[in-house]
Amino acid sequence: MNVQIQTVHFDADSKLIEHVNAKIDKLKTFHDKIIGADVYLKLDNMSHQVRDKVAEIKVYVPGHSYFVKHQSKNFEESFNTAFDSLVSQVKRQKERHMVHS
């Protein structure tokens, strides 16, 4: 699986990158045909004092892609919430596919 992690308006520390990679690697347990994943970690509201941390995840499987986005006050929370939502989407799609097969 090809994983691309991009940070926008900041440089991520190695701990955050390792956290993202470890979680993305777990996706294989929910879907065995994942081609790749793009993760975007962004600082939003640059003009204001409060900066929201946004995590976007796009996962590619043959014939389909999944996209989730979440923002909160820290990257771990944003990424974890987006990841949980992504897992739900993958499971739901897989169940639908099994019913229709």
TADA-V408367 format. One record per backbone hydrogen bond with DSSP energy under -0.5 kcal/mol. NH is the residue of the N-H (numbers start at 1). CO is the residue of the C=O. Records with the same first field share a line. If there is no record, write none. Layout:
NH = CO + CO
This chain:
2 = 35
3 = 1
4 = 37
6 = 4 + 39
8 = 41
12 = 10
17 = 13
18 = 14
19 = 15
20 = 16
21 = 17
22 = 18
23 = 19
24 = 20
25 = 21
26 = 22 + 23
27 = 23 + 24
28 = 25
29 = 26
30 = 27
31 = 27
34 = 31
35 = 60
36 = 60
37 = 2
38 = 58
39 = 4
40 = 56
41 = 6
42 = 40 + 54
43 = 8
44 = 42 + 52
48 = 45
51 = 49
52 = 44 + 50
53 = 72
54 = 42 + 52
55 = 70
56 = 40
57 = 68
58 = 38
59 = 66
60 = 36
61 = 64
62 = 33
64 = 61
66 = 59
68 = 57
70 = 55
72 = 53
78 = 74
79 = 75
80 = 76
81 = 77
82 = 78
83 = 79
84 = 80
85 = 81
86 = 82
87 = 83
88 = 84
89 = 85
90 = 86
91 = 87
92 = 88
93 = 89
94 = 90
95 = 91
96 = 92
97 = 93
98 = 94
99 = 95
100 = 96
101 = 97
